[in-house]
Amino acid sequence: MAAERLVVIGGDAAGMSAASQARRLKGPDELEIVAFERSGFTSYSACGIPYWVGGDVPGHDDLIARTPEEHRERGIDLRMRTEVTELDVAGRRVRSRDLASGAEEWTSYDKLVIATGARPVRPALPGIDSPGVHGVHTIDDGRALLESLDAAGERRAVVVGGGYIGIEMAEALLGRGFEVTLLTRGAEPMHSLDPDMGHRLTEAMERSGIRVVTGAEVTKVLTGDSGRVRAVATESREYPADVVVLGLGVTPGTDLARAAGLPLGESGGLRTDTSMRVRGHEDIWAGGDCVEVFDLVSGRHRFIALGTHANKHGQVIGSNVAGGYGTFPGVVGTAVTKVCETEVARTGLSEGQARGEGLQYVTATIESTNTAGYYPGAALMTVKMLAERRTGRLLGVQIVGGAGAAKRIDVAAVALTARMTVDQMTALDLAYAPPFSSVWDPVLVAARKAVSKVRAAG
């Protein structure tokens, strides 16, 4: 009996996790695996690129979990710098093009995994493609940016966008000795935070030496006589720049899936069931940044591009492709980052999201320290908690603070997944010793205050 053929489109987190897991469960005599990747790298941490640019990570090799050669040694036919250009669902085949030679061919499949990732937002503004303007999405992007930093005359950088990548790149450029201005069109950076918590982040960035300009809508990129970027213009003024970094977020990379008529959600991401199988297609799975995920708090599907999700998707897909069983039940929207000495974390719903879902809620905000207050080096943190007004069910938590603040968000993420109330949270048996926490951990202090708010609201 001939081996089945699994075709994987995309060679990063979700795609190669799926291929590797399927190979663990089935040998080459049972399952042939062909994978296509249009870049020159596989299985790498895109989240680590800002830290490589900033000098915290010595080189791009440190970001690579598994090379193409290592995948091939495990029995995966991995075809690098090869782009899949067409998906023929009825004919169960994909068309690919070798980017070096231009040669095209069709490859048939019995089972298909779509892991085409996301594409960075790059608005069609005058000058946006000028030398010195960089996105930061791939290792090749990181290389190009580092070369541009070395070539810059004066050391002035403008970061456009106040999301995770934007603030991480602002820190990286500051560490490289650049004068950094961050432009965001929102009221505060990080729109996933409520404005009151985002303002704390703004204050922390400005204390670190990063200029933050809010409500700034970029209209064009200006260039000098050489054609290289010289400034970024908004509706009200110009900001001099020798280097510009775009951190405007990403959208699902689903052009192939759309053209093939596969089901997409409101955000444009592929819709799958809990087994990560594309809805209505028995032998097609999808995972990573090209899919929507189920939000366990709101009960809706959302687009959340994170490597943590992608790797889990891949494990589930690989198990199911190989005849096993796995599910991905959903997410609660947990994310964490830092800028200089300030840590930022969030999980669940923000106030804006809760209002959008029609939920009635209360909020509780407290200030505490990351250690016992008397312990040397105690750093401040702010914890904000949302709870459903009627039931007391935890809806979301946001944290901004010093060292040790952000990972406390994991307690809230578990509580959200378990659908705990804030009253139940107050009884959690969390670790305590003066170097790590006050006797009442800040998360529990916020929960106690939220309980009082719920009771006061009746």
Backbone hydrogen bonds, N-H to C=O, Kabsch-Sander energy under -0.5 kcal/mol:
donor,donor_aa,acceptor,acceptor_aa,energy
4,E,30,E,-2.0
6,L,4,E,-0.5
6,L,32,E,-3.5
7,V,5,R,-0.5
7,V,111,K,-2.5
8,V,34,V,-2.8
9,I,113,V,-2.8
10,G,8,V,-0.8
10,G,36,F,-2.7
16,M,12,D,-2.5
17,S,13,A,-1.7
18,A,14,A,-2.2
19,A,15,G,-2.3
20,S,16,M,-2.5
21,Q,17,S,-2.4
22,A,18,A,-2.4
23,R,19,A,-2.1
24,R,20,S,-2.0
25,L,21,Q,-1.5
26,K,22,A,-1.9
30,E,27,G,-1.7
31,L,27,G,-2.5
32,E,4,E,-3.5
34,V,6,L,-2.9
35,A,77,D,-2.6
36,F,8,V,-2.5
37,E,79,R,-2.2
43,S,11,G,-1.7
45,S,63,L,-2.1
46,A,44,Y,-1.0
48,G,45,S,-1.1
49,I,46,A,-1.4
51,Y,48,G,-0.5
52,W,48,G,-1.6
53,V,49,I,-2.8
54,G,50,P,-2.1
55,G,52,W,-1.0
56,D,51,Y,-1.6
57,V,51,Y,-2.0
62,D,59,G,-1.2
63,L,60,H,-1.6
64,I,61,D,-1.2
65,A,43,S,-3.0
65,A,63,L,-0.6
66,R,43,S,-0.9
71,H,67,T,-1.9
72,R,68,P,-2.4
73,E,69,E,-2.3
74,R,70,E,-0.8
74,R,71,H,-0.8
75,G,72,R,-2.0
76,I,71,H,-1.2
77,D,33,I,-2.7
77,D,75,G,-0.5
78,L,76,I,-1.5
79,R,35,A,-3.1
79,R,77,D,-0.6
80,M,78,L,-0.7
81,R,37,E,-0.6
81,R,39,S,-1.9
82,T,37,E,-2.2
82,T,79,R,-0.5
83,E,97,R,-2.4
85,T,83,E,-0.6
85,T,95,R,-2.4
86,E,95,R,-1.3
88,D,86,E,-0.5
88,D,93,R,-2.6
89,V,87,L,-0.8
92,R,88,D,-0.7
92,R,89,V,-0.7
93,R,88,D,-1.9
94,V,107,T,-2.5
95,R,86,E,-2.6
96,S,105,E,-2.8
97,R,83,E,-2.5
98,D,103,A,-2.8
99,L,81,R,-2.4
99,L,97,R,-0.5
102,G,98,D,-2.8
105,E,96,S,-1.8
107,T,94,V,-2.7
109,Y,92,R,-2.3
110,D,5,R,-2.7
111,K,5,R,-2.1
112,L,283,D,-2.5
113,V,7,V,-2.6
114,I,285,W,-2.8
115,A,9,I,-2.6
115,A,113,V,-0.6
119,R,251,T,-2.8
121,V,249,G,-2.9
125,L,123,P,-2.1
128,I,125,L,-1.9
130,S,127,G,-1.7
133,V,130,S,-1.7
134,H,132,G,-0.5
134,H,244,V,-2.8
136,V,246,L,-0.5
142,G,138,T,-1.9
143,R,139,I,-2.4
144,A,140,D,-2.3
145,L,141,D,-2.3
146,L,142,G,-2.4
147,E,143,R,-2.2
148,S,144,A,-2.0
149,L,145,L,-2.5
150,D,146,L,-1.9
151,A,147,E,-1.4
152,A,148,S,-1.0
156,R,154,E,-1.0
157,A,179,E,-3.0
158,V,243,V,-2.1
159,V,181,T,-3.0
160,V,158,V,-0.5
160,V,245,V,-2.8
161,G,159,V,-0.7
161,G,183,L,-3.3
163,G,247,G,-0.8
167,I,163,G,-2.5
168,E,164,Y,-2.3
169,M,165,I,-2.7
170,A,166,G,-1.9
171,E,167,I,-1.8
172,A,168,E,-2.0
173,L,169,M,-2.7
174,L,170,A,-2.0
175,G,171,E,-2.4
176,R,172,A,-1.0
177,G,174,L,-1.7
178,F,173,L,-2.3
179,E,155,R,-2.8
180,V,178,F,-0.6
181,T,157,A,-2.1
182,L,211,R,-3.5
183,L,159,V,-3.1
183,L,181,T,-0.5
184,T,213,V,-2.5
190,M,162,G,-2.5
193,L,190,M,-2.1
197,M,194,D,-0.9
198,G,194,D,-2.8
199,H,195,P,-2.3
200,R,196,D,-0.8
201,L,197,M,-1.3
202,T,198,G,-2.3
203,E,199,H,-2.4
204,A,200,R,-1.9
205,M,201,L,-2.6
206,E,202,T,-2.5
207,R,203,E,-2.0
208,S,204,A,-1.3
209,G,206,E,-0.9
210,I,205,M,-2.4
211,R,180,V,-2.5
211,R,209,G,-0.5
212,V,210,I,-0.5
213,V,182,L,-2.9
213,V,211,R,-0.5
214,T,212,V,-0.6
215,G,186,G,-2.3
216,A,184,T,-2.5
217,E,215,G,-0.7
218,V,216,A,-0.7
219,T,233,A,-2.9
220,K,233,A,-1.4
221,V,126,P,-3.2
222,L,231,A,-2.6
224,G,228,R,-2.6
227,G,224,G,-1.5
229,V,131,P,-2.4
230,R,222,L,-3.1
231,A,222,L,-1.6
232,V,239,Y,-2.2
233,A,220,K,-2.8
234,T,237,R,-3.0
235,E,217,E,-0.8
239,Y,232,V,-2.6
241,A,230,R,-2.3
242,D,156,R,-3.2
243,V,156,R,-1.4
244,V,132,G,-2.9
245,V,158,V,-2.3
246,L,134,H,-3.2
247,G,160,V,-3.3
247,G,245,V,-0.5
251,T,119,R,-2.4
253,G,117,G,-2.8
254,T,252,P,-1.6
258,R,254,T,-2.8
259,A,255,D,-2.5
260,A,256,L,-1.6
261,G,258,R,-1.4
262,L,257,A,-2.5
265,G,269,G,-3.1
268,G,265,G,-1.3
270,L,290,C,-2.9
271,R,263,P,-2.0
272,T,270,L,-0.5
273,D,277,R,-2.1
276,M,273,D,-2.0
278,V,284,I,-2.6
279,R,271,R,-1.9
281,H,278,V,-2.2
284,I,281,H,-1.2
285,W,112,L,-2.8
286,A,276,M,-2.4
287,G,114,I,-1.9
291,V,288,G,-1.6
292,E,270,L,-2.4
293,V,302,R,-3.5
295,D,300,R,-3.5
296,L,294,F,-0.7
296,L,331,V,-3.1
299,G,295,D,-2.4
302,R,293,V,-3.1
304,I,302,R,-0.7
306,L,304,I,-1.0
310,A,306,L,-1.9
311,N,307,G,-2.3
312,K,308,T,-1.4
313,H,309,H,-3.0
314,G,310,A,-2.3
315,Q,311,N,-1.9
316,V,312,K,-2.3
317,I,313,H,-3.0
318,G,314,G,-2.9
319,S,315,Q,-1.9
320,N,316,V,-2.2
321,V,317,I,-3.1
322,A,318,G,-1.6
323,G,320,N,-1.5
324,G,319,S,-3.1
328,F,274,T,-3.1
331,V,294,F,-2.6
335,A,346,R,-2.4
337,T,344,V,-2.6
339,V,342,T,-2.7
342,T,339,V,-2.2
343,E,401,G,-3.7
344,V,337,T,-2.8
345,A,399,I,-2.4
346,R,335,A,-2.3
347,T,397,V,-2.2
348,G,332,V,-2.7
349,L,395,L,-3.0
354,A,350,S,-2.6
355,R,351,E,-2.6
356,G,352,G,-2.1
357,E,353,Q,-1.4
358,G,355,R,-1.7
359,L,354,A,-2.4
361,Y,359,L,-0.5
362,V,387,A,-2.6
364,A,385,M,-2.1
366,I,383,V,-2.5
368,S,381,M,-2.5
370,N,379,A,-2.1
372,A,434,P,-2.4
372,A,437,S,-0.6
375,Y,372,A,-2.2
378,A,375,Y,-1.5
381,M,368,S,-2.3
382,T,400,V,-3.1
383,V,366,I,-2.4
384,K,398,Q,-2.9
385,M,364,A,-2.7
386,L,396,G,-2.8
387,A,362,V,-2.2
388,E,393,R,-3.0
389,R,360,Q,-2.6
392,G,388,E,-2.2
394,L,420,M,-2.4
395,L,386,L,-3.0
396,G,386,L,-1.4
397,V,347,T,-2.3
398,Q,384,K,-2.3
399,I,345,A,-2.7
400,V,382,T,-2.1
401,G,343,E,-2.2
402,G,380,L,-2.0
405,A,402,G,-2.0
408,R,405,A,-1.3
409,I,406,A,-2.4
410,D,407,K,-1.6
411,V,408,R,-1.1
412,A,408,R,-0.9
413,A,409,I,-2.3
414,V,410,D,-2.2
415,A,411,V,-2.1
416,L,412,A,-2.5
417,T,413,A,-2.2
418,A,414,V,-2.1
419,R,416,L,-1.4
420,M,415,A,-2.7
422,V,392,G,-2.7
425,M,421,T,-1.8
426,T,422,V,-1.3
427,A,424,Q,-1.2
428,L,425,M,-2.2
430,L,428,L,-1.5
436,F,433,A,-2.7
437,S,433,A,-1.9
441,D,439,V,-0.7
444,L,441,D,-0.7
445,V,441,D,-2.2
446,A,442,P,-2.3
447,A,443,V,-1.9
448,R,444,L,-2.5
449,K,445,V,-2.0
450,A,446,A,-2.4
451,V,447,A,-2.3
452,S,448,R,-1.9
453,K,449,K,-1.9
454,V,450,A,-2.6
455,R,451,V,-2.5
456,A,452,S,-2.4
457,A,453,K,-1.6
458,G,455,R,-1.2
